[in-house]
Amino acid sequence: MNHFVTIANIESRDPAKVRDGNERVVRPRLSDAAFFWNMDRKQRLEARCDSLKAVTFQTKLGSVFDKSVRVSNLAAKNCGADWRGHRDDETRCPTVQMRPRDLDGR
């Protein structure tokens, strides 16, 4: 198992038991994370853009896709250039646009 750090506000008489308990809790979380990481890598983020159009961010503000475009535009404006040479809203800044991917239910 990889190394990790935990902090406790008590002094244990049996640190090995505390370590074993922490490992018992952390191990399944890391396993879950590895599973979802591998599932997410099966499809490119750009392929998921259309699914965000169906997720409402807020009624008056549109979809999560619309919000992603707005955030991307602000990021491009703040850095003073079109990122990665993209000029249209749908491909300008994939990193910013792909941020809310967990909201499409996948």
LUMMARLO-460403 format. One record per atom (N, C-alpha, C): x, y negated, z negated. Coordinates in steps of 0.02 Angstrom, whole numbers, padded with zeros to 5 digits, always signed. Example, Ala and Ser with C-alpha at 12.3 -4.5 7.8 and 13.67 -1.06 7.14 Angstrom:
+00660+00284-00390+00615+00225-00390+00660+00165-00390+00642+00112-00354+00684+00053-00357+00645-00002-00394
% end
This chain:
+00042+00059+00000+00000+00000+00000+00044-00062+00000+00021-00114+00033+00057-00178+00031+00055-00206-00039+00098-00254-00051+00101-00286-00117+00049-00341-00122+00026-00354-00182-00021-00408-00194-00009-00434-00265-00036-00492-00278-00028-00524-00343-00097-00535-00373-00103-00521-00438-00164-00538-00474-00144-00577-00536-00190-00616-00560-00178-00656-00620-00233-00640-00670-00213-00628-00732-00261-00613-00785-00249-00662-00843-00303-00679-00876-00296-00726-00933-00292-00689-01000-00274-00625-00996-00265-00585-01056-00198-00549-01052-00172-00528-01109-00112-00488-01110-00133-00416-01123-00122-00373-01075-00145-00304-01080-00095-00261-01118-00122-00213-01155-00080-00165-01189-00056-00111-01140-00093-00105-01084-00076-00053-01035-00077-00084-00964-00024-00119-00945-00021-00152-00879-00031-00103-00821-00010-00041-00829-00019+00008-00775-00093+00019-00761-00135+00019-00812-00207+00027-00803-00237-00033-00765-00213-00092-00782-00236-00153-00748-00216-00149-00674-00154-00130-00661-00131-00124-00592-00172-00072-00554-00184-00014-00584-00225+00038-00552-00295+00013-00537-00324-00023-00584-00391-00051-00573-00392-00101-00516-00342-00144-00514-00337-00193-00460-00329-00159-00392-00286-00108-00390-00277-00071-00328-00342-00037-00306-00379-00010-00354-00442+00023-00339-00493-00027-00308-00490-00089-00328-00535-00140-00302-00509-00167-00235-00444-00179-00230-00416-00210-00170-00414-00162-00110-00398-00099-00122-00390-00051-00068-00450-00048-00021-00512-00041-00046-00570-00039+00000-00581-00105+00037-00564-00161+00005-00571-00226+00038-00523-00230+00097-00462-00207+00087-00414-00208+00142-00435-00160+00197-00463-00104+00178-00487-00056+00228-00544-00086+00269-00591-00119+00235-00645-00153+00271-00618-00206+00318-00570-00245+00293-00541-00298+00335-00508-00269+00396-00472-00214+00389-00439-00182+00446-00490-00157+00496-00545-00129+00471-00598-00105+00516-00626-00162+00558-00646-00216+00525-00676-00272+00562-00625-00307+00607-00563-00310+00586-00510-00338+00629-00505-00298+00693-00503-00232+00686-00497-00189+00745-00560-00192+00789-00618-00197+00760-00680-00204+00799-00680-00271+00837-00661-00324+00804-00660-00390+00835-00611-00393+00893-00557-00356+00889-00506-00358+00941-00527-00320+01004-00582-00284+01002-00605-00246+01060-00635-00291+01113-00655-00351+01094-00685-00398+01142-00652-00466+01133-00634-00497+01188-00602-00563+01184-00652-00614+01156-00626-00662+01119-00670-00712+01089-00709-00751+01142-00677-00766+01198-00711-00804+01250-00773-00768+01276-00773-00702+01272-00831-00663+01295-00891-00670+01249-00881-00698+01191-00936-00704+01142-00969-00773+01142-00945-00818+01183-00971-00887+01182-01047-00889+01193-01071-00852+01242-01143-00856+01258-01187-00836+01199-01164-00789+01158-01205-00766+01102-01217-00822+01051-01172-00872+01048-01181-00927+01000-01236-00975+01022-01254-00973+01085-01308-01016+01110-01375-00996+01080-01380-00934+01057-01443-00910+01029-01447-00918+00953-01394-00944+00922-01393-00953+00849-01403-01027+00834-01458-01043+00800-01473-01113+00784-01429-01137+00727-01393-01191+00739-01353-01223+00686-01400-01263+00642-01437-01309+00672-01489-01346+00640-01537-01369+00694-01601-01369+00680-01651-01382+00731-01636-01445+00771-01621-01500+00739-01609-01563+00775-01539-01569+00804-01494-01524+00785-01426-01528+00808-01407-01473+00859-01454-01428+00871-01442-01377+00922-01411-01313+00894-01379-01277+00940-01352-01211+00924-01281-01216+00895-01257-01159+00872-01188-01156+00847-01139-01169+00905-01159-01148+00966-01118-01162+01025-01113-01238+01035-01170-01273+01030-01170-01346+01037-01124-01379+00986-01127-01355+00923-01084-01382+00871-01011-01369+00888-00996-01310+00913-00927-01293+00932-00900-01340+00985-00943-01357+01033-00923-01403+01086-00909-01472+01056-00952-01495+01010-00941-01560+00978-00876-01561+00939-00863-01509+00900-00801-01505+00861-00741-01503+00908-00747-01466+00962-00692-01462+01011-00678-01530+01042-00731-01567+01059-00722-01634+01087-00689-01681+01038-00709-01677+00974-00677-01719+00922-00604-01701+00914-00589-01636+00914-00519-01615+00907-00477-01640+00966-00504-01635+01026-00467-01657+01085-00457-01733+01082-00509-01769+01060-00504-01842+01055-00452-01861+01003-00451-01826+00947-00403-01842+00893-00331-01828+00913-00321-01778+00956-00251-01764+00975-00232-01804+01037-00280-01839+01067-00264-01885+01122-00254-01853+01189-00274-01791+01197-00264-01757+01262-00311-01699+01268-00320-01676+01330-00358-01614+01340-00313-01556+01320-00337-01514+01277-00298-01458+01254-00293-01405+01307-00235-01377+01316-00222-01321+01360-00245-01333+01432-00252-01396+01451-00270-01412+01520-00343-01402+01537-00386-01386+01490-00456-01374+01504-00494-01441+01504-00536-01451+01553-00571-01514+01558-00646-01509+01543-00676-01450+01550-00747-01446+01537-00759-01425+01464-00817-01444+01438-00833-01432+01367-00830-01359+01347-00849-01314+01392-00854-01244+01372-00787-01209+01365-00733-01238+01391-00669-01204+01385-00614-01248+01357-00630-01306+01332-00578-01354+01312-00532-01326+01258-00559-01305+01204-00517-01284+01148-00542-01218+01119-00521-01162+01147-00546-01098+01124-00537-01087+01049-00483-01111+01020-00473-01100+00948-00528-01132+00908-00545-01193+00924-00598-01228+00888-00666-01197+00904-00678-01181+00967-00742-01153+00986-00754-01085+00957-00704-01045+00948-00713-00977+00925-00721-00971+00850-00710-01024+00814-00712-01023+00741-00774-00991+00711-00835-01005+00733-00894-00978+00698-00918-00911+00725-00875-00868+00748-00895-00806+00780-00934-00759+00735-00922-00762+00670-00957-00716+00625-01031-00731+00621-01053-00788+00647-01123-00807+00644-01166-00776+00697-01135-00743+00747-01176-00713+00800-01197-00642+00784-01183-00620+00723-01207-00554+00701-01162-00497+00721-01102-00511+00744-01056-00457+00764-00998-00452+00717
% end
